[in-house]
Every structure is written in C-alpha cells, then in structure tokens.
Amino acid sequence: MLPYTEQHWKAFFHRFGRGEFIDQFNISSRIERNKNIQAIYAELRNITSQYTTKEMMDVCREMDIPVAAMYSIHTIQTHPMYKAPGCSRR
C-alpha cells in the first residue's frame, strides 16, 4: 500500500479513527509530511498490523490508495499473469 497524497493520508487516518495524526504530523504540508515520514510509517505499521492483508487491500481500494499484492519466489506461481497463456516460465 502506498498512501502518498494529503488526501490518501487523511482518508487513511480518519478511516482508522486516528485523525489526531493529521495535525500531529502536519499531513497538509508535503514538506512537513516528508520530514515526519518515519513516524508516519511507524503509525501505519501499528494500524495495519491489526488487520489481514485482504482487509487492508479492500480498505485501500475503497479509499483509492494504491495497493498491490506482493509475491515471493514461493507464491509467484499463484499470480494471474504467471498462469496466463504464453507466460515464459524458464
């Protein structure tokens, strides 16, 4: 998941009842948001760790926050593109 705009961050923190972070991290200012990015990501980890991957992906899609599944070398065979006809499997 990649919330990166002011709107993404505001929607994310409001959705999870953490609206106080919007002012605390000065989300409205890109420069200040970037200065606080480590703390913002720490809070993102705290929130997302309470949910399943599917739950978070569904919520992100509802809020139009970019999100994609990550595949490992062990699970890539389940990816639809890997299963598609003509996919090289060398």
C-alpha positions, 0 to 999 in steps of 0.5 A: 500500500502506498498512501502518498497524497494529503488526501490518501493520508487523511482518508487513511487516518480518519478511516482508522479513527486516528485523525489526531495524526493529521495535525500531529504530523502536519499531513497538509504540508508535503514538506512537513509530511516528508520530514515526519515520514518515519513516524508516519510509517511507524503509525501505519505499521501499528494500524495495519498490523491489526488487520489481514492483508485482504482487509487492508487491500479492500480498505485501500481500494475503497479509499483509492490508495494504491495497493498491490499484492506482493509475491515471493519466489514461493507464491509467484506461481499463484499470480494471474499473469504467471498462469496466463497463456504464453507466460515464459516460465524458464 
